[in-house]
Amino acid sequence: MPTGSGYRRQLYRDDAVVLRVQKLGESDRIITLLTRRNGRLRAVARGVRRTNSRFGARLEPFGHIDLQLAGSPEGVGSSLHSVSQVEAVALYGKQFLTDYPRYTAASAIAETAERLTPVEREPSLRLFQLTLGALKALAAGEHAGPLVLDAYLLRAMSTAGWAPAIAECAVCGTPGRHAAFSVPAGGAVCPDCRPPGAAHPSPATLGLMSALTSGDWQVADASEPPIRRECSGLVAAHLQWHMERALRSLPLVDRRESS
């Protein structure tokens, strides 16, 4: 359709993870998507709230979908695209809608993905793959939801350049498993670089952080509840320090699987 800016809206395909859904008018929705090739974008899905909608159920949060969009991938014109076709690849959300711990973990994952992509249409393939993998892991139920969430947050911070130092001092780079951890300093710190107020987590907590970062699920699954809670606290503090704003969904994560 012609627009005031003199271009025609292109039709193009991509696959995406649904991060968020908002109501628009009486029958439409705005869908926030993290796409494989075009980064984060928002699209209007017309009529999906009607009972006879052809694809409303495929546009629920946490689903992996293949869709056709009308708009400009290059960012010309309106920032809102339109959904013209959608096919379900895997609707992961249906696997844990009644499981509150996993659902709240998925919500924190989706919010993190959105916050780590502040610029629309900027490709972020690594973050897309991490987000998709985390939701798939939650749906499979092979690991505790909070562990999957913390593994995702650690790896997502790595893609953003915020990975906490674990195996070396964050300040001077001295290798080793140091006893102190300082969020403002960037992670584990040696005795010479330890700032006032640094935390002193259990060595097993830093071991769990390392296991979650590297994907060593044998170590992660065998961890004790107090270690998981201490790890979660450090991961959340490190993430929110760098984001400079708290995640709304993180305090809602139900960690009963770890207790």
Backbone bond lengths (Angstrom), bond angles and torsions (degrees), N, CA, C in turn:
res aa  C-N    CA-C-N  psi(-1)  N-CA   C-N-CA  omega(-1)  CA-C   N-CA-C  phi
1 M - - - 1.453 - - 1.511 109.22 -
2 P 1.312 120.39 136.53 1.452 121.73 179.24 1.519 110.19 -65.75
3 T 1.307 117.19 150.77 1.463 121.80 176.90 1.506 109.12 -129.29
4 G 1.345 114.18 170.16 1.449 119.02 -178.30 1.515 113.34 -63.63
5 S 1.347 117.49 -22.03 1.458 119.17 -178.37 1.525 111.63 -87.94
6 G 1.334 118.02 2.56 1.446 120.97 172.62 1.511 115.48 82.34
7 Y 1.315 119.40 25.40 1.454 120.09 176.48 1.514 109.11 -131.69
8 R 1.313 115.40 158.74 1.461 120.79 176.10 1.528 109.14 -97.68
9 R 1.313 115.57 139.26 1.461 120.31 178.18 1.522 108.97 -67.91
10 Q 1.316 115.59 127.14 1.453 121.22 -178.49 1.528 109.84 -84.20
11 L 1.309 115.18 152.51 1.458 121.17 169.82 1.524 107.55 -101.59
12 Y 1.311 116.80 128.97 1.461 120.11 177.95 1.521 108.82 -148.13
13 R 1.320 116.15 158.15 1.464 122.30 -177.29 1.531 110.32 -111.91
14 D 1.310 113.92 151.47 1.457 121.32 174.70 1.518 106.91 -160.94
15 D 1.326 116.81 163.40 1.451 118.25 170.17 1.519 107.81 -110.84
16 A 1.319 115.73 153.45 1.459 119.58 -167.67 1.513 111.33 -152.48
17 V 1.318 113.88 160.85 1.458 122.78 168.27 1.524 107.19 -105.26
18 V 1.325 117.20 132.85 1.461 121.37 177.58 1.524 108.24 -81.11
19 L 1.334 116.79 117.05 1.458 121.38 -179.21 1.521 112.82 -92.23
20 R 1.328 116.40 -38.92 1.466 119.07 -173.11 1.510 109.66 -156.44
21 V 1.324 115.94 150.36 1.462 122.71 179.84 1.522 108.11 -130.86
22 Q 1.345 116.90 131.82 1.460 122.23 178.43 1.526 109.76 -128.06
23 K 1.303 116.80 144.80 1.454 121.29 176.51 1.519 110.08 -72.06
24 L 1.329 115.30 144.38 1.460 122.59 175.44 1.517 107.41 -138.39
25 G 1.318 116.85 112.78 1.458 119.84 -177.99 1.520 111.58 64.40
26 E 1.319 116.33 -152.63 1.461 120.89 -175.43 1.517 113.48 -88.54
27 S 1.318 118.21 -24.50 1.468 118.64 -173.13 1.519 114.78 -134.61
28 D 1.336 117.78 -4.28 1.460 120.08 -174.77 1.529 111.11 -105.85
29 R 1.327 114.70 169.12 1.453 121.08 175.35 1.528 110.05 -140.60
30 I 1.322 115.60 149.79 1.454 121.36 169.06 1.522 106.80 -100.33
31 I 1.328 116.54 124.16 1.452 122.37 -176.76 1.533 108.63 -108.39
32 T 1.315 116.73 123.99 1.463 120.83 173.91 1.515 108.02 -92.84
33 L 1.335 115.93 123.58 1.462 122.57 -172.51 1.519 110.80 -121.79
34 L 1.323 116.20 144.11 1.462 121.48 166.64 1.516 106.09 -109.18
35 T 1.320 116.48 108.80 1.461 120.91 -173.41 1.528 111.23 -96.80
36 R 1.305 115.00 159.81 1.460 120.39 -178.74 1.528 111.89 -67.95
37 R 1.322 117.64 -43.99 1.464 120.95 -171.59 1.520 114.44 -107.47
38 N 1.311 117.73 -18.63 1.463 120.18 -173.32 1.520 114.12 -120.96
39 G 1.330 117.66 15.33 1.451 120.28 176.36 1.522 112.81 68.86
40 R 1.321 114.66 -154.51 1.462 119.14 -179.27 1.525 110.19 -86.05
41 L 1.294 115.76 135.74 1.461 120.51 174.87 1.525 109.73 -150.09
42 R 1.309 114.86 165.61 1.464 121.52 178.23 1.523 109.02 -116.09
43 A 1.319 115.22 143.30 1.464 119.89 -177.97 1.521 109.46 -140.53
44 V 1.322 115.24 146.87 1.472 121.22 176.23 1.520 108.75 -91.42
45 A 1.320 115.41 129.03 1.470 121.32 174.41 1.521 106.97 -109.02
46 R 1.332 116.17 110.10 1.458 121.43 -173.99 1.528 111.46 -79.46
47 G 1.307 115.37 132.79 1.465 121.60 171.62 1.513 115.88 70.89
48 V 1.326 118.46 12.37 1.469 118.75 -173.84 1.525 113.57 -75.36
49 R 1.328 117.65 -11.45 1.462 119.11 178.59 1.524 111.95 -90.06
50 R 1.324 116.80 -1.40 1.460 119.67 175.57 1.515 109.94 -79.19
51 T 1.313 116.41 150.58 1.474 120.33 -177.04 1.521 111.91 -66.33
52 N 1.329 118.13 -24.05 1.465 120.28 -179.43 1.530 112.54 -98.20
53 S 1.341 116.93 16.89 1.454 120.18 179.95 1.526 110.65 -62.38
54 R 1.332 115.86 137.84 1.458 120.62 -177.97 1.523 112.47 -73.57
55 F 1.342 117.37 -31.01 1.460 117.34 -174.36 1.522 114.32 -137.54
56 G 1.331 117.71 20.66 1.464 120.00 179.77 1.517 113.22 -59.01
57 A 1.342 117.02 -41.45 1.460 120.48 -177.70 1.521 112.47 -68.04
58 R 1.335 117.17 -18.51 1.466 119.62 -179.91 1.519 112.51 -84.79
59 L 1.322 116.95 -7.19 1.459 121.13 -176.56 1.524 111.18 -111.32
60 E 1.314 116.74 39.57 1.454 121.59 175.97 1.527 109.48 -93.14
61 P 1.330 117.61 156.00 1.472 119.93 -178.60 1.522 113.13 -56.01
62 F 1.322 115.01 146.81 1.468 126.87 173.21 1.530 113.00 78.26
63 G 1.320 118.61 7.14 1.450 120.28 178.46 1.523 112.25 -86.43
64 H 1.331 115.59 150.45 1.470 122.26 172.26 1.522 106.26 -101.41
65 I 1.318 117.08 120.01 1.457 121.29 -173.09 1.521 110.55 -131.31
66 D 1.320 114.94 157.21 1.459 123.26 169.89 1.521 106.07 -111.79
67 L 1.327 117.29 127.60 1.459 117.56 -173.59 1.519 111.60 -143.41
68 Q 1.331 112.77 158.00 1.465 121.43 173.36 1.520 107.62 -106.95
69 L 1.320 115.26 130.56 1.457 121.44 -176.99 1.519 110.49 -118.98
70 A 1.322 115.77 149.01 1.455 121.76 172.60 1.521 107.59 -109.84
71 G 1.303 116.06 122.00 1.455 121.24 -178.02 1.509 109.09 162.21
72 S 1.307 115.97 -167.50 1.452 120.67 -179.78 1.520 109.91 -113.97
73 P 1.337 119.56 112.97 1.461 120.84 176.23 1.530 112.48 -61.20
74 E 1.343 116.70 -24.05 1.463 120.76 -178.50 1.516 112.70 -82.47
75 G 1.336 117.15 -4.36 1.457 119.65 176.28 1.518 114.72 90.39
76 V 1.343 118.03 14.49 1.459 120.73 177.85 1.527 108.71 -79.31
77 G 1.316 116.53 134.85 1.462 119.92 175.48 1.515 113.22 81.19
78 S 1.317 116.88 -149.43 1.458 123.16 -173.95 1.523 111.44 -62.77
79 S 1.352 115.64 143.99 1.463 120.02 176.92 1.519 111.29 -76.76
80 L 1.330 117.14 -16.32 1.451 121.16 179.60 1.523 110.31 -90.46
81 H 1.312 117.04 122.38 1.451 122.33 174.07 1.523 108.72 -91.78
82 S 1.315 117.11 176.08 1.456 121.98 176.68 1.517 109.44 -123.64
83 V 1.324 116.45 137.52 1.453 121.60 176.86 1.522 108.16 -85.34
84 S 1.335 117.20 122.22 1.459 119.46 178.88 1.526 112.32 -108.73
85 Q 1.336 117.51 -27.49 1.464 121.76 175.95 1.513 108.17 -146.72
86 V 1.324 116.56 149.33 1.463 119.68 176.08 1.523 109.62 -151.79
87 E 1.311 116.07 136.03 1.453 122.92 175.58 1.521 108.62 -125.84
88 A 1.313 116.49 139.49 1.462 120.91 178.90 1.521 110.06 -78.49
89 V 1.319 116.56 130.18 1.466 121.62 170.20 1.526 108.59 -94.07
90 A 1.330 116.46 -50.59 1.470 121.79 176.38 1.524 107.52 -159.50
91 L 1.317 117.28 115.30 1.463 121.92 -179.18 1.533 108.33 -90.62
92 Y 1.325 115.01 79.45 1.462 120.49 -173.10 1.519 112.73 -61.67
93 G 1.332 116.70 -32.97 1.455 119.03 -177.79 1.516 113.76 -57.60
94 K 1.310 117.52 -31.44 1.464 120.68 -179.65 1.528 111.77 -64.72
95 Q 1.340 117.14 -20.38 1.462 120.66 -177.83 1.518 112.41 -78.87
96 F 1.337 117.73 -18.01 1.468 117.59 -176.72 1.530 113.81 -139.83
97 L 1.326 117.80 22.16 1.459 119.78 179.40 1.527 112.20 -61.44
98 T 1.323 117.80 -29.24 1.464 120.73 -179.81 1.527 112.18 -100.22
99 D 1.331 117.15 6.88 1.461 121.98 179.03 1.522 107.09 -108.63
100 Y 1.339 116.80 97.80 1.458 120.23 -170.72 1.530 113.03 -61.62
101 P 1.342 120.75 -43.23 1.469 119.00 178.40 1.522 113.23 -58.22
102 R 1.333 117.21 -44.00 1.462 118.91 -179.52 1.526 111.51 -72.93
103 Y 1.339 116.83 -35.06 1.464 119.83 178.93 1.533 111.08 -64.69
104 T 1.334 117.10 -42.86 1.462 119.26 -179.86 1.530 110.79 -69.29
105 A 1.329 117.15 -34.09 1.464 119.74 175.34 1.529 110.18 -63.96
106 A 1.335 117.32 -42.30 1.468 121.07 178.35 1.525 110.75 -63.07
107 S 1.322 117.51 -38.48 1.462 120.92 178.89 1.523 111.12 -62.78
108 A 1.343 116.88 -41.22 1.464 120.34 178.45 1.528 110.84 -67.66
109 I 1.323 117.07 -36.75 1.468 120.75 176.91 1.528 110.50 -62.85
110 A 1.332 116.71 -46.27 1.466 120.33 -178.97 1.524 111.40 -64.16
111 E 1.347 116.84 -41.28 1.465 119.07 179.85 1.528 110.47 -65.94
112 T 1.331 116.66 -40.07 1.462 120.06 178.59 1.529 110.81 -61.91
113 A 1.327 116.56 -44.73 1.464 120.09 179.33 1.525 111.08 -59.70
114 E 1.311 116.71 -40.44 1.465 119.67 179.37 1.523 111.55 -67.74
115 R 1.329 116.54 -40.68 1.462 120.33 -178.64 1.525 112.26 -70.18
116 L 1.333 116.99 -29.47 1.460 120.21 -179.41 1.524 112.90 -84.32
117 T 1.334 116.76 1.95 1.469 121.17 176.24 1.530 108.23 -125.13
118 P 1.328 118.25 66.98 1.467 120.47 -174.89 1.521 113.92 -67.47
119 V 1.340 117.14 -22.18 1.461 120.58 -178.50 1.525 108.55 -102.86
120 E 1.329 116.63 120.62 1.460 119.95 178.81 1.528 110.91 -67.15
121 R 1.336 114.30 147.76 1.467 123.90 175.87 1.534 112.55 65.07
122 E 1.301 117.80 20.18 1.463 120.52 174.86 1.521 107.80 -98.77
123 P 1.332 118.91 110.40 1.467 120.90 -174.40 1.526 112.25 -55.50
124 S 1.322 115.75 140.41 1.466 121.98 177.81 1.530 106.88 -146.57
125 L 1.330 115.20 72.98 1.457 120.34 -173.96 1.520 111.89 -61.87
126 R 1.323 117.57 -42.54 1.457 120.23 -178.49 1.523 111.07 -61.30
127 L 1.323 117.66 -43.81 1.467 120.25 179.76 1.523 110.22 -67.29
128 F 1.328 117.51 -38.09 1.466 120.50 176.00 1.521 110.26 -58.56
129 Q 1.322 117.15 -47.36 1.462 120.85 -179.08 1.524 111.46 -63.96
130 L 1.333 117.21 -40.90 1.464 120.62 178.20 1.525 111.24 -63.23
131 T 1.328 116.33 -44.07 1.469 120.55 -178.35 1.515 110.74 -65.04
132 L 1.314 116.50 -45.16 1.455 121.03 178.74 1.533 110.57 -61.96
133 G 1.319 116.79 -43.86 1.459 120.36 -179.98 1.515 112.80 -64.39
134 A 1.336 117.29 -38.55 1.455 120.54 179.58 1.527 111.64 -66.62
135 L 1.324 117.38 -42.57 1.465 120.47 178.73 1.524 110.81 -66.49
136 K 1.321 116.40 -37.82 1.465 120.38 176.70 1.524 110.14 -62.86
137 A 1.339 117.34 -40.93 1.463 121.29 179.18 1.522 111.27 -65.95
138 L 1.330 117.41 -39.00 1.460 120.20 176.84 1.525 110.73 -63.19
139 A 1.326 116.07 -41.92 1.466 119.81 -179.62 1.521 111.47 -65.59
140 A 1.337 116.87 -35.84 1.465 120.38 -179.54 1.516 111.78 -70.13
141 G 1.327 117.21 -29.37 1.460 120.94 176.91 1.515 114.99 69.81
142 E 1.327 117.66 21.92 1.473 120.26 -177.99 1.521 112.39 -80.90
143 H 1.341 117.07 -20.09 1.454 121.38 -179.48 1.530 108.36 -131.41
144 A 1.316 116.68 156.02 1.461 121.14 178.06 1.532 109.68 -59.78
145 G 1.325 116.06 138.34 1.460 121.23 -178.63 1.522 113.79 -53.39
146 P 1.344 118.83 -47.10 1.470 118.70 179.51 1.521 113.54 -61.88
147 L 1.318 118.07 -32.50 1.467 119.91 176.27 1.522 110.93 -66.54
148 V 1.333 116.21 -43.08 1.468 120.42 177.83 1.528 109.60 -60.78
149 L 1.325 116.33 -42.67 1.463 120.34 179.46 1.520 111.26 -61.99
150 D 1.334 117.51 -48.03 1.464 119.61 -177.98 1.528 111.29 -65.59
151 A 1.336 117.44 -37.02 1.463 119.71 175.73 1.522 110.24 -61.72
152 Y 1.324 116.59 -42.37 1.462 120.81 178.75 1.526 111.11 -63.19
153 L 1.335 117.15 -46.13 1.460 120.06 -177.70 1.526 111.12 -62.45
154 L 1.326 117.39 -41.77 1.463 120.26 179.11 1.531 111.11 -63.10
155 R 1.321 116.90 -43.98 1.466 119.87 -177.99 1.527 110.90 -72.91
156 A 1.338 116.83 -35.92 1.467 119.64 177.73 1.524 110.40 -65.66
157 M 1.335 117.18 -38.73 1.463 119.48 176.60 1.516 110.76 -63.17
158 S 1.322 116.61 -34.49 1.467 120.02 177.88 1.524 110.88 -62.74
159 T 1.337 117.30 -41.23 1.471 119.67 178.68 1.523 111.63 -65.66
160 A 1.345 116.41 -27.65 1.463 120.64 179.82 1.528 112.24 -87.31
161 G 1.351 116.92 -3.64 1.456 120.28 -178.42 1.504 113.65 84.62
162 W 1.337 117.56 18.27 1.464 121.77 -176.92 1.521 112.88 -113.55
163 A 1.300 119.27 17.69 1.460 120.88 -174.96 1.526 110.46 -57.79
164 P 1.330 118.70 129.56 1.462 119.39 177.39 1.525 110.72 -69.71
165 A 1.325 116.52 140.64 1.458 120.88 174.97 1.524 108.55 -69.67
166 I 1.307 117.34 131.50 1.465 122.23 -179.44 1.518 111.07 -124.11
167 A 1.322 117.22 -44.32 1.460 121.59 -174.88 1.525 113.06 -96.89
168 E 1.334 117.48 4.83 1.455 121.18 177.50 1.516 108.27 -153.90
169 C 1.324 116.56 166.16 1.462 120.08 178.81 1.523 109.36 -70.65
170 A 1.323 115.72 132.68 1.464 120.44 -178.77 1.514 112.29 -67.41
171 V 1.335 118.12 -21.61 1.459 121.47 -175.43 1.523 111.74 -95.60
172 C 1.345 117.25 -53.33 1.464 119.97 -174.38 1.521 113.74 -105.83
173 G 1.338 117.31 -10.52 1.454 120.69 177.00 1.511 114.99 82.23
174 T 1.327 118.08 7.63 1.466 119.85 178.71 1.527 109.62 -61.67
175 P 1.339 117.61 122.84 1.467 119.04 -176.95 1.521 111.72 -69.65
176 G 1.335 114.86 156.16 1.467 120.77 178.31 1.514 110.75 131.21
177 R 1.306 116.46 162.69 1.468 123.05 176.56 1.521 108.08 -90.02
178 H 1.321 116.83 95.89 1.460 121.98 -174.42 1.531 110.77 -82.52
179 A 1.337 115.79 158.10 1.462 121.00 -170.03 1.519 113.46 -85.76
180 A 1.315 118.59 -20.21 1.458 121.17 -175.83 1.523 110.60 -107.71
181 F 1.337 115.41 155.98 1.473 121.21 -179.74 1.522 107.56 -139.23
182 S 1.331 115.74 125.33 1.464 121.47 -179.91 1.522 109.53 -125.69
183 V 1.308 116.71 116.90 1.459 120.12 179.12 1.531 111.69 -62.11
184 P 1.357 119.46 -48.23 1.479 118.07 179.15 1.521 113.33 -61.54
185 A 1.356 117.16 -31.04 1.465 120.07 -179.49 1.518 112.13 -77.54
186 G 1.344 117.54 -21.99 1.463 119.95 177.36 1.512 115.39 112.78
187 G 1.342 118.09 9.83 1.461 119.81 177.01 1.506 112.01 136.35
188 A 1.331 115.86 -144.51 1.461 121.01 -178.91 1.528 109.92 -65.80
189 V 1.333 115.74 142.47 1.469 120.86 -178.79 1.520 109.59 -134.11
190 C 1.338 115.00 145.74 1.458 121.12 179.45 1.522 109.71 -79.02
191 P 1.333 118.25 168.10 1.472 120.55 -179.36 1.520 113.76 -57.27
192 D 1.328 117.57 -35.03 1.470 119.99 -178.14 1.531 112.35 -72.19
193 C 1.323 117.07 -27.68 1.473 121.11 -175.72 1.531 112.70 -104.52
194 R 1.307 117.48 -2.53 1.466 120.51 -174.73 1.528 110.69 -64.04
195 P 1.344 118.08 120.16 1.462 120.37 178.91 1.524 110.76 -83.22
196 P 1.315 117.98 162.40 1.468 119.91 175.25 1.521 111.04 -59.34
197 G 1.326 115.95 141.08 1.461 120.28 178.06 1.506 114.80 85.18
198 A 1.323 118.30 3.61 1.469 120.63 178.78 1.520 110.32 -65.13
199 A 1.306 116.51 144.24 1.466 121.73 178.10 1.521 109.46 -79.24
200 H 1.338 114.94 158.85 1.465 121.02 177.85 1.524 108.20 -126.10
201 P 1.320 116.70 76.74 1.465 120.04 -178.24 1.520 111.90 -69.85
202 S 1.312 115.29 160.84 1.458 120.51 174.42 1.521 109.81 -61.54
203 P 1.338 118.00 143.74 1.476 119.44 174.41 1.530 112.07 -54.61
204 A 1.339 116.53 -32.78 1.464 119.48 178.87 1.526 111.53 -66.65
205 T 1.338 116.91 -28.44 1.472 120.26 178.47 1.518 110.55 -67.62
206 L 1.333 116.98 -45.17 1.461 119.84 176.29 1.520 110.36 -65.67
207 G 1.338 116.87 -33.03 1.458 119.76 175.83 1.511 111.83 -64.59
208 L 1.345 116.37 -38.33 1.461 120.10 177.46 1.520 110.84 -67.19
209 M 1.333 117.34 -41.68 1.469 119.77 177.23 1.519 110.87 -59.19
210 S 1.317 116.10 -41.59 1.469 119.95 178.77 1.526 110.93 -65.19
211 A 1.341 116.53 -41.41 1.468 120.22 -179.75 1.521 111.54 -65.01
212 L 1.317 117.00 -41.49 1.465 120.30 179.47 1.522 111.12 -66.57
213 T 1.321 116.97 -35.74 1.457 120.59 179.11 1.525 111.45 -66.96
214 S 1.330 116.05 -39.94 1.462 120.71 -175.72 1.524 113.58 -90.62
215 G 1.353 117.61 -9.69 1.461 120.35 -179.58 1.514 113.53 83.98
216 D 1.327 117.87 25.66 1.462 121.63 177.32 1.525 108.34 -85.45
217 W 1.329 116.07 84.08 1.462 120.14 -173.50 1.525 112.37 -74.91
218 Q 1.307 118.75 -20.00 1.462 120.02 175.70 1.527 109.97 -62.91
219 V 1.324 116.73 -44.57 1.460 121.07 176.78 1.522 110.51 -69.39
220 A 1.327 117.05 -44.48 1.459 120.42 -176.78 1.528 112.17 -62.63
221 D 1.318 116.94 -46.20 1.464 120.24 -178.21 1.526 112.21 -66.52
222 A 1.327 117.05 -25.93 1.467 120.76 -178.55 1.529 112.48 -85.95
223 S 1.325 118.20 -3.72 1.464 121.33 -177.01 1.523 111.65 -68.83
224 E 1.329 115.41 151.54 1.457 121.61 -178.58 1.530 110.91 -86.02
225 P 1.351 116.97 153.10 1.471 119.91 -178.76 1.526 115.25 -52.67
226 P 1.337 121.27 -44.10 1.478 118.42 179.20 1.526 113.09 -61.81
227 I 1.328 116.16 -35.45 1.466 120.24 178.76 1.526 109.85 -67.65
228 R 1.321 117.18 -40.69 1.469 120.50 178.99 1.528 110.70 -63.38
229 R 1.328 116.34 -41.30 1.460 118.72 -179.13 1.525 111.44 -66.05
230 E 1.353 116.55 -42.00 1.460 119.25 179.30 1.525 110.22 -65.47
231 C 1.316 117.34 -40.61 1.468 121.63 177.07 1.523 110.67 -60.51
232 S 1.318 117.08 -45.95 1.470 120.85 -179.43 1.521 111.12 -60.22
233 G 1.339 116.48 -39.55 1.457 119.66 179.61 1.518 112.18 -63.80
234 L 1.330 117.08 -42.39 1.458 120.29 179.33 1.523 111.50 -67.58
235 V 1.338 116.69 -41.83 1.461 120.69 -179.71 1.527 110.49 -63.25
236 A 1.334 116.56 -45.64 1.465 120.03 -179.59 1.520 111.31 -64.32
237 A 1.334 117.25 -41.67 1.463 120.29 179.76 1.523 111.09 -64.25
238 H 1.328 116.59 -41.91 1.465 120.43 -179.75 1.529 110.82 -64.88
239 L 1.326 116.75 -43.98 1.468 120.64 -179.84 1.527 111.15 -62.19
240 Q 1.314 116.55 -48.53 1.464 119.90 -173.30 1.522 111.63 -74.49
241 W 1.326 118.07 -24.36 1.468 120.39 172.43 1.527 110.03 -62.62
242 H 1.316 116.90 -45.17 1.457 120.17 -177.53 1.521 112.11 -75.53
243 M 1.313 117.06 -33.19 1.470 119.34 177.90 1.525 111.75 -75.02
244 E 1.330 116.14 -20.06 1.463 122.67 -179.55 1.520 112.63 63.96
245 R 1.324 115.41 17.27 1.470 119.98 178.68 1.520 107.38 -160.92
246 A 1.317 116.25 140.03 1.464 119.84 -177.02 1.528 110.79 -72.75
247 L 1.319 115.70 147.95 1.462 121.02 171.15 1.525 108.31 -78.20
248 R 1.316 116.78 129.91 1.465 120.33 -179.42 1.525 112.11 -64.24
249 S 1.319 116.58 -35.67 1.456 120.42 -173.20 1.526 113.61 -83.47
250 L 1.340 118.10 -18.61 1.459 119.58 -172.37 1.529 113.12 -64.33
251 P 1.345 120.21 -42.24 1.471 118.67 178.31 1.530 113.43 -65.22
252 L 1.320 117.93 -16.45 1.462 121.15 -178.66 1.520 112.78 -86.65
253 V 1.349 117.23 -8.89 1.470 119.46 -177.30 1.521 109.29 -62.93
254 D 1.314 115.56 125.32 1.458 122.17 -179.94 1.526 108.32 -86.48
255 R 1.324 116.43 114.60 1.457 121.37 -175.54 1.521 111.89 -104.70
256 R 1.337 116.86 28.31 1.465 119.15 -179.50 1.522 112.51 -64.72
257 E 1.337 117.42 -23.92 1.456 119.90 176.42 1.525 111.26 -64.39
258 S 1.333 116.10 -19.49 1.462 119.90 -178.16 1.515 112.01 -100.03
259 S 1.296 118.25 2.64 1.452 119.51 -175.04 1.508 111.10 -113.47
